[in-house]
Amino acid sequence: MLRPKRTKIVATIGPASRHPRIIEQLIRAGVDVFRLNAAHCDHATLRADTQAIRAVAKELGAGVGVLVDLEGPKIRVGALRDAEPIFLPRGEPLVIVCEAGYVGRKAEDGQPIRIGTRYLRLAHDVRPGERVLLDDGMIELKVNRVDGREIHARVVHGGLLKQHKGINLPSTKVSTAPLSEKDRSDLDVALECGADFVAISFVRKAEDVRRLKAIIKARGADARVIAKIERPEAVDAIDSILAEADAIMVARGDMGVELGPEAVPAVQKQLIRKAIEARKPVITATQMLESMITNPRPTRAEASDVANAIYDGTSAVMLSAETASGKYPVRSVRIMARIVRRTEVDLFAEWEFTRRRKRGEKVSGVTLATVRASAWAALMAEAKLIAVYTESGSTAQLLAGERTATQVYAFTPSARTVQRLALAWGVTAVKLSRVQSVRAMVNEGEEILLEQHLVHRGDRYVIVVGTSRRPGLANIMKIRTVESDEEPAARGE
């Protein structure tokens, strides 16, 4: 199933999409990576969803990836009495009680509204004058004073508050641990299931990523780590985070709450640009086709939003509730794929990818020269495609960083590498039959290209070969002309 779509699609699995028949339709519609949201899954569901995805992908011969998104230390409002929402009027006093199991209640007997939180260090972290946002920023409080475990605040923007809604602290340096106990437990299951990617939420600094990678390594696993960028500290530390993470996600939900919606477009462009310079995949996420949760068509603004991320050079665009719980999961993917393909028609006129240069790269000079030369050679020789032969996938990922106008096909004997390259921009990964000599791999690769009618007699294409001695090291680049439409092995090569 060779689909030359440069920008990849990530779709979230949920009640609307976890049936194998729907998973099959989603893959056929264009999904490259399935996201499992650990915040909404128990361990049995994580296992069952992963098994279903792997089984369907194997049947279709599709190299789709599996991404487990850890919930992270999300700070939430506690339970409310009788689970009834509380209306918070503007100007009213309110007390946040940092006590496990505290049940919130309405104002009564001259006492102010009181709500609880399971994050017990909140009273330690906040300072008078700081803002506290509830329910994705719909409600705003201002801290007046802190008295022991109680935070006394006043309602600035009111609204109806339901229990367990999120708490955001845009001007506060929180002291939460990067991984909760639930995250560690979910991580164990994700690694047991062979997840290709693990996303860490509410990253603040590079050390958060290093800790997660150390845990994964200690478990004897090799899942790639995606750092979700949503807090102001993470935006400020993006260079060091990119140096540690295998990929980043522009998580625009909490980012919009923490930074304000007016800051999101500029920050999105900055993060995508930084990721491209670092040659790391970047996923643009949250509310991309939000209206399709209930409607069969997206708004024009949503279509433009997806296209804008593609013009910026994002590696992937992501669907959340649209595919997890929406009424039109498959249609959402089909429409997103149509937007991707239509936008990519004009992509290279809008942005001359091959003229972009990266700064401060920590890769071998030989590798960078070989990868960059292959992109230029393909352009100048009017090559049909670039064929990369790789074991780890590192060479293909480096080539993805070139954002070349030429389609890239990565041939590898590793099924794991095929799944990991599901996030690589412009790369279509193909599984070879077995580990073999370079000549045999190139012959088998050309046979596949001929069978799929991707090259024909007289066509030129560029070959890049990595080395197994050191992942990410490429030392062979060649321009090849197809001599006939027969498989190369038949010609005695």
Secondary structure, DSSP 8 states (H G I E B T S, - for coil): -----SSEEEEE--TTT-SHHHHHHHHHHT--EEEEEGGG--HHHHHHHHHHHHHHHHHHT---EEEEE---S--BB--BGGG--EEE-TT-EEEEEE-TT--BB--BTTB-EEEEES-TTHHHH--TT-EEEETTTTEEEEEEEEETTEEEEEEEE-EEE-TT-BEE-TT------SS-HHHHHHHHHHHHTT-SEEEESS--SHHHHHHHHHHHHHTT---EEEEEE-SHHHHHTHHHHHHH-SEEEEEHHHHHHHH-GGGHHHHHHHHHHHHHHTT--EEEESSTTGGGGT-SS--HHHHHHHHHHHHHT-SEEEESHHHHT-S-HHHHHHHHHHHHHHHHHHHHHH--GGG----S--S-HHHHHHHHHHHHHHHHTT-S-EEEE-SSSHHHHHHHTTT-SS-EEEEES-HHHHHHGGGSTTEEEEE-SS---HHHHHHHHHHHHHHTTS--TT-EEEEEEE-TTSTT-EEEEEEEE---SS-GGGGT-
